[in-house]
Amino acid sequence: MTLLRIDASILGPRSASSELADIALAEFTASRPDEPVVTRHLGEAPLPADAWALAVGAAFVPEADRTPRQANALALAGTVAAELRDADAVVLAFPLYNFGVSQHVKTWIDVAIAGAEQGARLLEDTPVVLVTTRGGSYGPGTPREGWDHSTDFLRRVLADVWGADLTVVEREFTLVGVNPALDAFTQEAGRMKDEAREAAARAGKALGAR
């Protein structure tokens, strides 16, 4: 059983999404210590911004006529798609940035689609844990209700397009303690942090039990 883990945070060791992914992975490896884990960190090593366009263009060019850049992009797309197709379980740590998915995640999605056959369900019935974090609060009744354009988009791609058996672990108010304007929400943020950690642990255990 191979687990694929992909991170997208640009915050390094301060990443709230990576912390939750660490918890999920720790629970998985506790029950399956010998299982291989494939990792990719889109925040630290982004896919080239032009890889998608080059890969798409290369698909319409005979192999012998492709430029080196097109050939490299198409090979990269095939690798990214294969990582998803070959995974038996997946943990994704994708924070909300500027009200949507980061450019790194969007490029990864586009490149994966370019590297697969049209309409391929790359994660058919694969258990996937999506960890997503938000600096503020976007729930019903909040000033930012409806401004999270990431989570539903990721649900559509991962579950509806790629066929994943999806579990979502969410944490809000990660900027409490960083942004003084949010100090009034310290207690609520602490509760959300604890609940998210517990949810990540449950999700990791469930992956290990499959």
C-alpha positions in Angstrom: 0.0 0.0 0.0 1.5 3.3 -1.1 0.5 6.6 0.4 0.9 9.8 -1.5 1.3 13.0 0.5 1.2 16.5 -1.1 1.7 19.8 0.6 1.2 23.3 -0.8 1.9 25.7 2.1 4.5 28.5 1.7 5.0 28.8 5.4 7.5 26.0 6.0 7.6 24.8 9.6 4.9 27.3 10.6 2.3 25.7 8.3 -1.0 24.8 10.0 -2.0 22.5 7.1 1.3 20.6 7.2 0.9 20.1 10.9 -2.4 18.4 10.5 -1.1 16.3 7.6 1.8 15.3 9.9 -0.8 14.1 12.5 -2.7 12.1 9.9 0.4 10.6 8.5 1.7 9.7 12.0 -1.5 7.7 12.7 -1.2 6.0 9.3 2.4 4.9 9.8 1.8 3.8 13.4 -0.4 1.0 12.0 1.5 0.5 8.7 5.1 1.3 9.5 6.5 -0.5 6.5 4.3 1.1 3.8 6.0 3.5 1.4 5.1 7.2 1.4 5.6 9.3 -1.7 5.8 13.0 -1.1 5.6 16.1 -3.2 5.8 19.7 -1.7 4.3 22.2 -4.1 5.0 25.1 -1.9 8.8 24.3 -1.7 9.2 22.9 -5.2 6.4 24.2 -7.4 5.7 22.7 -10.7 6.9 25.0 -13.6 4.2 27.6 -14.4 4.4 26.8 -18.1 4.3 23.0 -17.7 0.5 22.7 -18.3 0.5 24.8 -21.5 3.5 23.0 -22.8 2.1 19.5 -22.0 -1.3 20.3 -23.6 0.4 21.7 -26.7 2.7 18.7 -27.0 -0.2 16.3 -27.1 -1.1 17.7 -30.5 2.4 17.5 -31.9 3.9 14.2 -33.3 6.5 12.9 -30.8 9.4 13.3 -33.3 8.5 17.0 -33.7 8.2 18.0 -30.0 10.6 20.5 -28.6 12.7 19.4 -25.6 10.5 21.7 -23.4 7.4 20.0 -24.7 8.7 16.6 -24.2 9.9 17.4 -20.6 6.5 18.9 -19.8 4.6 15.9 -21.1 6.8 13.6 -19.1 6.3 15.6 -16.0 2.5 15.5 -16.5 2.6 11.8 -16.9 4.6 11.4 -13.7 2.2 13.6 -11.7 -0.8 11.7 -13.1 0.8 8.4 -12.3 1.5 9.4 -8.7 -2.2 9.8 -8.3 -3.2 6.7 -10.2 -0.7 4.5 -8.3 -1.6 5.7 -4.8 -3.5 3.5 -2.5 -4.2 6.4 -0.1 -3.6 10.1 -0.3 -3.1 13.0 2.2 -3.3 16.5 0.8 -2.5 19.6 2.8 -3.9 22.6 0.8 -4.5 25.9 2.7 -6.8 28.6 1.5 -4.8 31.5 -0.1 -6.4 34.7 -1.2 -9.9 33.1 -1.1 -9.0 30.2 -3.4 -6.5 27.4 -4.2 -2.9 28.5 -4.6 -1.3 28.8 -8.0 0.8 25.8 -7.1 -2.2 23.6 -6.5 -4.0 24.8 -9.6 -1.0 24.1 -11.7 -0.7 20.6 -10.2 -4.3 19.9 -11.0 -4.0 21.1 -14.6 -0.7 19.2 -15.1 -2.2 16.0 -13.7 -5.2 16.3 -16.1 -2.8 16.9 -19.0 -0.9 13.8 -18.1 -3.8 11.5 -18.1 -6.2 10.2 -20.7 -9.2 12.4 -21.2 -11.8 12.0 -18.4 -9.6 9.7 -16.4 -10.7 9.2 -12.8 -7.3 9.2 -11.3 -8.4 8.5 -7.7 -11.3 6.1 -8.3 -12.4 4.8 -4.9 -9.0 5.9 -3.4 -9.3 7.1 0.2 -8.2 10.7 0.2 -7.8 13.0 3.2 -7.9 16.7 2.3 -6.5 19.0 5.0 -7.5 22.6 4.4 -6.9 25.6 6.6 -8.1 29.2 6.6 -6.6 32.2 8.4 -10.0 33.7 9.2 -13.5 32.3 9.6 -15.8 31.7 6.6 -18.7 29.9 8.1 -22.4 30.8 7.9 -23.2 34.3 9.4 -19.6 35.5 9.2 -18.5 38.5 7.2 -16.5 36.1 4.9 -19.3 33.6 4.3 -19.1 32.5 0.7 -15.6 33.8 0.2 -13.9 30.3 0.4 -13.6 29.4 -3.3 -11.1 26.6 -2.6 -12.8 23.8 -0.6 -15.8 23.3 -2.9 -13.6 23.5 -5.9 -11.3 20.8 -4.5 -14.3 18.6 -3.6 -15.4 18.8 -7.3 -12.0 17.9 -8.7 -11.0 15.2 -6.1 -14.4 13.5 -5.6 -16.5 14.3 -8.6 -13.9 14.4 -11.4 -11.3 12.0 -10.1 -13.5 9.7 -8.0 -11.8 9.9 -4.6 -13.4 8.6 -1.4 -12.9 12.0 0.2 -12.6 13.0 3.9 -12.1 16.7 4.6 -10.3 18.0 7.7 -10.7 21.8 8.2 -9.3 24.3 10.5 -10.2 28.0 10.7 -8.8 31.1 12.5 -5.1 30.0 12.0 -4.2 33.7 12.0 -5.4 34.2 15.6 -2.3 35.0 17.6 -0.7 36.4 14.4 -3.1 39.1 13.5 -4.0 41.3 16.5 -7.4 42.1 14.9 -8.4 38.5 15.7 -7.4 38.4 19.3 -11.1 38.4 20.4 -11.4 34.9 18.9 -8.6 33.3 20.8 -10.7 30.8 22.7 -12.7 29.8 19.6 -9.5 29.4 17.6 -8.1 27.1 20.3 -11.2 24.9 20.2 -11.0 24.7 16.4 -7.4 23.8 16.5 -8.0 21.0 18.9 -11.0 19.7 16.9 -9.0 19.8 13.7 -6.1 17.8 15.3 -8.6 15.2 16.5 -10.2 15.0 13.1 -6.8 14.6 11.4 -5.9 11.8 13.8 -9.1 10.0 13.1 -8.6 10.3 9.4 -5.1 9.0 9.6 -6.2 6.0 11.7 -9.0 5.3 9.2 -6.5 5.3 6.3 -4.3 2.8 8.2 -7.3 0.5 8.9 -8.3 0.1 5.3 
